[in-house]
Amino acid sequence: MNSAVATAALPPDVRLMNAVSALLVAVLLESEFVYRLEFGTGEPDEFGRRRLSPREASYAIAYALGRLA
């Protein structure tokens, strides 16, 4: 039996619980779900912002592009 047919045979409340469970697993396994460290480098500007270090900038770009895939 294929998994789509097996899933369709489940009651709606069980399918909802499976979907919520899969969503929570995906969110909790995301490496930056709990915290995302960006300290920046150099002196802060008048708004208290600092430029991202090259490593922090590369992580931010990879994170943004990873969401598009």
C-alpha positions in Angstrom: 0.0 0.0 0.0 1.4 3.4 -0.9 1.9 6.0 1.9 -0.5 8.5 0.3 -3.3 6.0 0.3 -2.4 4.9 3.9 -2.4 8.5 5.0 -5.8 9.2 3.3 -7.3 6.3 5.2 -6.4 7.8 8.6 -9.1 9.8 10.5 -8.7 13.6 10.1 -7.7 14.1 13.7 -4.8 11.6 13.3 -3.7 13.3 10.1 -3.7 16.6 11.8 -1.6 15.3 14.7 0.9 13.8 12.2 1.1 17.1 10.4 1.6 19.1 13.6 4.2 16.6 14.8 6.1 16.9 11.5 6.0 20.7 11.7 7.3 20.7 15.2 10.1 18.3 14.3 11.1 20.5 11.4 11.1 23.7 13.4 12.9 22.3 16.4 15.6 20.7 14.2 16.4 24.1 12.6 19.8 25.1 13.9 18.9 28.7 14.5 15.5 28.1 16.1 16.7 28.6 19.6 19.2 31.4 19.0 21.1 33.2 16.2 24.3 34.9 17.2 25.2 38.0 15.3 27.6 40.3 17.2 29.0 42.3 14.4 32.3 44.0 14.2 33.6 47.6 14.5 32.1 50.6 16.2 28.3 50.9 16.4 26.7 53.7 14.3 24.3 56.2 15.8 21.5 53.6 15.9 23.7 51.0 17.8 24.1 48.8 14.7 27.4 47.1 13.7 28.5 45.6 10.4 28.3 41.8 10.3 31.6 40.0 10.2 32.3 38.2 6.9 31.4 34.9 8.6 28.1 36.3 10.0 27.3 37.8 6.6 27.9 34.5 4.9 25.6 32.7 7.3 22.9 35.3 6.8 23.1 35.0 3.1 23.1 31.2 3.2 20.2 31.3 5.6 18.2 33.6 3.3 19.0 31.6 0.2 18.3 28.3 1.9 14.7 29.4 2.5 14.2 29.9 -1.2 15.0 26.3 -2.1 
